[in-house]
Amino acid sequence: MIFLLDQGESMKFEFKGKIRIKGEWKPFTRVVDAKTERFAREKLLSLFGSEHGVKRRFIVIDSMQEVKE
């Protein structure tokens, strides 16, 4: 049996920080859609890992804030 979870309303979160790519720390700013801050942080780490092959320990989040539309 499959249950569909209520998707509800997602929010946008803006992250600023540094990521280490090829031995060099580079600044980033990224906006992520998610239902909670916790899910947004997890999604950000997952995206950088899959896009750049970067381990989580090489991603430093300096700030996070909800973006109002």
QUIUR-V113074 format. One record per pair of residues at least 24 apart in sequence whose C-alpha atoms are under 6 Angstrom apart, sorted by sequence separation. I is the first residue (numbers start at 1). J is the second residue. If there is no record, write none. Layout:
# QUIUR-V113074
((I/J) (I/J))
This chain:
# QUIUR-V113074
((10/34) (11/35) (10/35) (20/58) (19/58) (19/59) (18/60) (17/60) (17/61) (17/62) (16/62) (16/63) (15/63) (15/64) (14/64) (14/65) (13/65) (13/66) (12/66) (13/67) (12/67))
